[in-house]
Amino acid sequence: MIPLQIVYAAKFVLKDGASQIQFGWIGAAFTLLSFAIFVAWVIWAYLPSRKQAMEEAARLPFDDQDGGAA
């Protein structure tokens, strides 16, 4: 005999699976939006107008004023 808890769990999984299929486009839209934001961020970082700021940021570890004391 199948315990009642397993039956309830199976019903929940099936119901949850059906709702995920119905709203699966939300996950796809979020993934595409996230990827678009990432691509825009990378393009922004490599714009020629940002070159000086990136070079200054690259020199930060070598511009140590206190001799390396933490």
KERO-565220 format. One record per residue: x, y, z of N, C-alpha, C, O in turn; residue in three letters. Coordinates in steps of 0.2 Angstrom, whole numbers. Layout:
residues N
     n.x     n.y     n.z    ca.x    ca.y    ca.z     c.x     c.y     c.z     o.x     o.y     o.z   residuo
       X       Y       Z       X       Y       Z       X       Y       Z       X       Y       Z       ala
...
end
This chain:
residues 70
     n.x     n.y     n.z    ca.x    ca.y    ca.z     c.x     c.y     c.z     o.x     o.y     o.z   residuo
       4      -6       0       0       0       0       4       6       0       9       7       4       met
       3      11      -4       6      17      -5       4      22       1      -2      23       2       ile
       9      25       4       8      29      10       5      36       7       6      38       1       pro
       0      38      11      -4      44       8       1      50       7      -1      54       3       leu
       6      51      11      11      56       9      14      56       3      15      61      -1       gln
      15      50       0      18      50      -7      13      52     -12      15      55     -17       ile
       7      50     -11       2      52     -16       1      60     -16       0      62     -21       val
       1      63     -10       1      70     -10       7      73     -13       6      78     -16       tyr
      13      70     -12      19      73     -15      18      73     -22      20      77     -26       ala
      16      67     -25      15      66     -32      10      71     -35      12      74     -40       ala
       5      72     -32       0      77     -34       3      84     -34       2      88     -39       lys
       7      86     -29      10      92     -29      15      93     -34      15      98     -38       phe
      19      88     -36      24      88     -41      21      89     -48      23      93     -52       val
      16      85     -49      12      86     -55       9      93     -56       9      96     -62       leu
       6      95     -51       3     102     -51       8     107     -52       7     112     -56       lys
      14     107     -49      19     112     -49      22     111     -56      24     116     -59       asp
      23     105     -59      26     104     -66      22     108     -71      24     111     -76       gly
      15     107     -70      10     110     -75      11     117     -75      11     121     -80       ala
      12     120     -69      12     128     -68      19     130     -71      19     135     -74       ser
      24     126     -70      31     128     -73      30     128     -81      33     132     -84       gln
      27     123     -84      26     123     -91      22     129     -93      24     132     -98       ile
      17     131     -90      13     136     -91      17     143     -91      16     147     -95       gln
      21     144     -86      25     150     -85      32     149     -87      36     153     -84       phe
      34     144     -91      41     143     -93      44     149     -97      50     150     -97       gly
      40     153    -100      42     159    -104      45     164    -100      49     168    -102       trp
      43     164     -93      46     169     -89      53     168     -88      57     173     -88       ile
      55     162     -87      62     160     -86      66     161     -92      71     164     -91       gly
      63     160     -98      67     161    -104      67     169    -105      73     171    -107       ala
      62     173    -103      63     180    -104      68     183     -99      72     187    -101       ala
      68     180     -93      73     183     -88      80     181     -90      85     185     -89       phe
      81     175     -93      88     173     -96      90     178    -101      96     180    -101       thr
      85     179    -106      87     183    -112      89     190    -109      93     194    -112       leu
      85     193    -104      86     199    -102      93     200     -98      96     205     -99       leu
      94     195     -94     101     194     -91     106     194     -96     111     198     -95       ser
     106     190    -101     111     190    -106     112     197    -109     118     199    -111       phe
     106     200    -111     107     207    -114     110     212    -110     114     216    -112       ala
     109     212    -103     112     216     -99     119     215     -98     123     219     -98       ile
     121     208     -98     128     207     -98     132     209    -104     137     212    -103       phe
     129     208    -110     132     210    -116     133     218    -116     138     221    -118       val
     128     221    -114     128     229    -114     134     231    -109     137     236    -110       ala
     134     228    -103     139     229     -98     146     228    -101     151     232    -100       trp
     147     223    -105     154     222    -108     155     227    -113     161     229    -113       val
     151     228    -117     152     234    -122     153     240    -119     158     244    -121       ile
     150     242    -114     151     248    -110     158     248    -107     162     254    -107       trp
     160     243    -105     167     242    -101     173     243    -107     178     246    -105       ala
     171     241    -113     177     241    -118     176     247    -123     179     248    -128       tyr
     172     252    -121     171     258    -125     178     262    -125     181     262    -120       leu
     179     265    -131     186     269    -131     186     275    -126     191     276    -123       pro
     180     277    -124     180     283    -119     181     280    -112     182     285    -108       ser
     181     274    -111     182     271    -104     189     269    -103     191     266     -98       arg
     193     270    -109     200     267    -108     204     270    -103     208     266     -99       lys
     204     277    -102     208     280     -97     206     277     -90     210     276     -85       gln
     200     277     -88     197     274     -82     199     267     -81     201     265     -75       ala
     199     263     -86     202     256     -85     209     256     -84     211     252     -80       met
     213     260     -87     220     260     -86     222     262     -79     226     260     -76       glu
     218     267     -76     219     269     -69     217     264     -64     221     263     -60       glu
     212     260     -66     210     255     -62     215     249     -62     216     246     -57       ala
     218     248     -67     223     243     -68     229     244     -64     233     240     -62       ala
     231     251     -63     237     253     -59     235     253     -52     240     254     -48       arg
     229     253     -50     228     253     -42     232     249     -38     235     251     -33       leu
     233     242     -40     237     238     -35     244     240     -34     248     239     -30       pro
     247     244     -39     254     246     -39     255     253     -36     260     255     -36       phe
     249     257     -35     250     263     -32     249     263     -25     245     267     -22       asp
     252     258     -22     252     257     -14     256     263     -11     262     263     -12       asp
     252     267      -7     255     272      -3     258     270       4     263     274       6       gln
     256     265       7     258     263      14     263     258      14     264     255      19       asp
     266     256       9     271     251       9     268     244       9     272     239      11       gly
     262     242       8     259     236       9     257     234      16     255     228      16       gly
     257     238      20     254     237      27     247     236      27     243     240      24       ala
     244     231      30     237     230      30     233     234      35     227     233      36       ala
end
